[in-house]
Amino acid sequence: MKKISAALICAALIFAICACEKDDARNSDYTAKEIADAVMAAYGPESLPESGFEYFYSGADEESDNYIDDKYAGYLIDGGYSPLEEYGHFSDCALYIPVGQHMFEVGVLKVAPGDEKNIAVLKDVFERRLKTKANSDILAYTPGDAPIIENAKVLTVGNYVILLATTDNAKAQKVIDDMTKQ
């Protein structure tokens, strides 16, 4: 009987350790920039707009082209010149925004541990971004990009909110899953 009890306790401990490791992996310490860069690296030049991207991320030098603040974030998300009210709800961000009239886009916002209540707020931020793009005149210039916006999605993984508007979201999803061990 003691051997069975000991075996059950060992099995329970192993299960608990594995569950904790999985949870730790889902809430990994990758920066938003690392995730966005890895997703973008999965696409070859034939999948990306020839015009390239503007790239913004947390921690960029204020004098660099990669710097983003609440005012420019408001312009990118809502198309206006008002600061993004939700700017303080994320601790880290990275955005690949296409230059010119294209739909392909990747964005990652990270919520600080303990601020998980802001995930829904940030998901709404990216939903607004997609709505802004869908309601613009971009498709008049690049009608071939229609499937990108039609298949675009906003997902949450641990403390990350991720916008995927790509030629193959499954490819991006695999990169994200591999990084976060889901």
C-alpha positions in Angstrom: 0.0 0.0 0.0 2.9 2.4 0.8 4.4 1.8 -2.6 1.2 2.6 -4.3 0.8 5.8 -2.2 4.3 6.8 -2.9 3.8 6.2 -6.7 0.6 8.3 -6.7 2.4 11.1 -4.8 5.3 11.0 -7.3 2.9 11.0 -10.3 1.0 14.0 -8.8 4.3 15.9 -8.3 5.5 15.2 -11.8 2.1 16.4 -13.2 2.2 19.6 -11.1 5.8 20.3 -12.2 4.9 19.8 -15.9 1.8 22.0 -15.5 3.9 24.8 -14.0 6.5 24.6 -16.8 3.8 24.8 -19.4 2.3 27.9 -17.8 5.7 29.5 -17.5 6.3 28.9 -21.2 3.0 30.5 -22.2 3.9 33.6 -20.2 7.5 33.7 -21.5 9.9 36.5 -21.2 10.2 37.2 -24.9 10.0 40.8 -25.8 7.3 41.9 -28.2 10.1 42.8 -30.6 11.5 39.2 -30.5 8.2 37.7 -31.3 7.4 40.2 -34.1 10.9 39.7 -35.6 10.6 35.9 -35.5 7.2 36.1 -37.2 8.5 38.4 -39.9 11.5 36.2 -40.5 9.2 33.3 -41.4 8.2 35.0 -44.6 10.2 35.2 -47.8 10.5 38.3 -49.9 7.8 37.0 -52.3 5.3 37.2 -49.4 6.1 40.7 -48.3 5.2 44.1 -49.9 8.0 45.4 -52.1 7.6 48.8 -50.5 8.8 47.5 -47.1 7.7 48.3 -43.6 7.9 50.9 -41.0 9.0 49.2 -37.8 8.2 50.5 -34.3 9.1 48.9 -31.0 9.4 49.7 -27.3 12.8 50.8 -26.2 13.8 52.3 -29.5 15.9 55.5 -29.2 13.7 58.6 -29.3 15.7 59.9 -32.2 15.3 56.7 -34.3 12.7 56.0 -36.9 11.6 53.0 -34.8 10.4 55.2 -31.8 6.7 55.2 -31.0 4.9 57.3 -28.5 1.2 57.6 -27.5 0.5 60.2 -30.2 1.9 58.3 -33.1 0.3 55.1 -31.8 -3.0 56.9 -31.9 -2.4 57.9 -35.5 -1.5 54.3 -36.5 -4.4 52.6 -34.7 -7.2 55.1 -35.2 -6.0 57.2 -38.1 -6.3 60.4 -36.1 -4.0 62.7 -34.3 -5.1 62.1 -30.8 -2.9 60.1 -28.4 -3.8 56.4 -28.0 -5.7 56.3 -24.6 -4.7 52.7 -24.1 -1.0 53.4 -24.5 -0.3 52.8 -20.8 -2.1 49.4 -20.8 0.9 47.5 -22.4 4.4 47.2 -21.1 6.0 46.3 -24.5 5.1 46.6 -28.2 6.4 45.9 -31.7 4.6 46.9 -34.9 5.5 46.1 -38.5 3.3 48.5 -40.5 3.6 48.3 -44.4 4.8 51.4 -46.3 2.2 52.4 -48.9 -1.1 50.8 -49.7 -0.7 47.3 -48.4 -2.5 45.1 -45.8 0.3 42.8 -44.6 1.0 43.7 -40.9 2.2 42.2 -37.7 1.8 43.7 -34.2 2.6 42.4 -30.7 1.5 44.1 -27.5 2.6 42.6 -24.1 0.7 43.1 -20.9 2.8 43.3 -17.8 2.3 40.4 -15.3 -0.6 41.3 -13.0 -2.3 43.5 -15.6 -4.1 40.7 -17.4 -7.3 42.6 -17.1 -6.0 44.8 -19.9 -5.8 42.0 -22.4 -9.4 42.7 -23.6 -8.6 46.4 -23.9 -5.6 45.7 -26.0 -7.4 43.2 -28.2 -9.9 46.0 -28.9 -7.0 48.2 -29.9 -5.9 45.8 -32.7 -9.5 45.2 -33.7 -9.8 48.9 -34.3 -6.6 48.9 -36.3 -8.0 46.2 -38.6 -11.3 48.2 -38.9 -9.3 51.3 -39.8 -7.4 49.4 -42.5 -10.5 47.6 -43.9 -12.4 50.9 -44.1 -9.6 52.7 -45.9 -9.0 53.0 -49.6 -6.1 50.5 -49.6 -8.0 47.8 -51.4 -8.7 50.2 -54.3 -4.9 50.3 -54.8 -4.0 46.7 -54.0 -7.1 44.6 -54.5 -4.9 41.5 -54.3 -4.5 42.2 -50.6 -8.2 41.5 -49.9 -7.6 38.0 -48.6 -5.0 39.4 -46.1 -7.6 41.7 -44.4 -10.4 39.1 -44.7 -8.3 36.5 -42.9 -6.6 38.8 -40.4 -7.0 37.9 -36.8 -6.2 39.2 -33.3 -5.2 36.5 -30.8 -4.0 36.3 -27.3 -1.2 34.0 -26.0 -0.4 34.3 -22.4 0.3 38.0 -21.7 0.6 38.9 -25.5 -2.0 40.3 -27.8 -1.0 39.7 -31.4 -2.3 41.1 -34.7 -1.7 38.9 -37.7 -2.6 40.3 -41.1 -0.3 38.1 -43.3 -0.4 36.1 -46.5 -0.3 32.9 -44.3 -1.4 33.3 -40.7 -0.8 29.6 -40.0 2.9 30.2 -40.6 2.9 33.0 -38.1 0.9 31.0 -35.7 3.4 28.2 -35.8 6.3 30.5 -35.0 4.3 31.9 -32.1 3.3 28.5 -30.8 6.9 27.3 -31.1 8.2 30.3 -29.1 5.5 30.1 -26.4 5.4 26.2 -26.4 1.6 26.0 -26.7 
